[in-house]
Amino acid sequence: MSVIYDRVALVGLGLIAGSMSLAMRENGLAGEVVGYARSADTRRIAQEIGLVDRVADDLAEAVAGADLVVLAVPVGAMGAIAAQIAPHLKPGAVVTDVGSVKQAVVEAVAPHIPQDVHFIPGHPLAGTEHSGPRSGFATLFVNRWWLLTPDEGADPEQVARLTRLIRGMGASVEIMDAARHDLVLAVTSHTPHLIAYTMVGVADHLKRVTQSEVVKYSAAGFRDFTRIAASDPVMWRDVFLQNKEAVLDILGRFAEELFVLQRAIRMEDGEHLQEYFTRTRAIRRGIIEAGQDTAAPDFGRSSAAEKPLAPPEE
Ligand code: NAP
């Protein structure tokens, strides 16, 4: 594949930025990948494992001369970073982000972006419960969606160029309105994470069982909750604080459904339960048919992380 940006600067060197660096370098998409993280420890590890072509010692140095700057830090930190890098951005550069929430990021970042710089917000729908500079891998984005939420005035050529880079990493791109993104993600990702955190919290409160039986028999379903609930606490704190309205909306609906099921159990309404579970099973089938997971047991995790499921859609 050919080089799409001569120099890419990654701000933050965790799971997403690390995976981007590995994917861009493996596919020859960037002339040079420069990386910066706030802690000396992360910068040292990135240097040691050769995560990027060059590790910068400060933010200004990282973004200087970059054609593409990627903000890959928790969403609550994006605004402050944008303010710091603004004076050092190259005219004509593109700034994007990978934050899991879009409206709040746009509100925090856009005011700092200079007139002659393009801001194209984005969100790869790919991740694992791991974080930090050692957690990235080049195939993370293969056959995954990557949503872009440019505003109406965005330069179509720049959106197309960023799209080419993302496709080069194996993902499929879709353009979406930021508010719609936040609602969709509240349903598909944010609220499920909150439910997983809650379920693991419930088990933790029952300390007596947590110590023994819960761990021993976790394969009965609880294990999948614990995997999600092991996700980075800072990232997820920020997601809920920054996508508050949409998550509260979906949580309200969730609570209503839960009460209906609770009542069905109390009333021994097996017909209702079976009909409900039949519908939810069909949703799972739809996800498999859409190539977003495999039907393999174990939630298809091991195979999904290592190899693409199907070629990405254009
Ligand atoms: P990560 O592995 O935890 O890495 C986060 C990076 O941000 C680290 O380099 C960290 O620096 C830096 N950082 C943390 N707090 C900061 C602060 N207050 N100021 C400046 N830098 C800070 O996280 P990640 O999973 O790559 O997530 C990065 C972004 O991608 C987040 O916005 C998240 O919402 C989004 N995202 C995540 C996933 C996922 O599943 N993980 C999926 C899609 C999108 P130090 O190492 O020096 O502390």
Residues whose N, C-alpha, C, O or C-beta is under 5 A from the ligand:
A	BS01	NAP	G12 L13 G14 L15 I16 A17 A37 R38 S39 T42 A72 V73 P74 V75 A77 V98 G99 S100 P124 A126 G127 T128 H130 S131 G132 D232 M235
